[in-house]
Amino acid sequence: MTENSTIFIGSKPVMNYVLALMTQFNKQVPDVTLKARGRAISRAVDTAEIARNKFMPNLKIKDITIGTESVVDEQGKSINISSMEITLTNQL
């Protein structure tokens, strides 16, 4: 399989995302990308670090991408929100 898997990080507990990450790697997917925006960025970092340090020590960070997205809020104003993608691999 050469497909990449993406997990969108939101407001659920971190361990839910760690379990989703481990489930994807158990399906023999070579890379998994964690995507987060705004306050969820710290949850994405926690997910990657808990998975690496406690459950999958052979997991490596392949790439980290940061950026800014423009979003229209409830009042119709355009605001900038930080975004981050962490790509993890089991095959380096």
C-alpha angles and dihedrals in degrees: 000000000000099000123120122225126216128205117193111214117219136148101309121113115283094244090062089061093043089054091048090050093050091046091055092051090048087059087063094249107159097213134025123192122206111205122193140163133201117335092002091070092085089051090054091051090048090050093053094045096046091049092049099042103037110024113017112028092174091060113115133195106242100179142352120202124187129188149143127255126197113228130179112233129210093277092053094253120137112238132181120238124190117236135193137190121196116192115200126191135192095199112067 
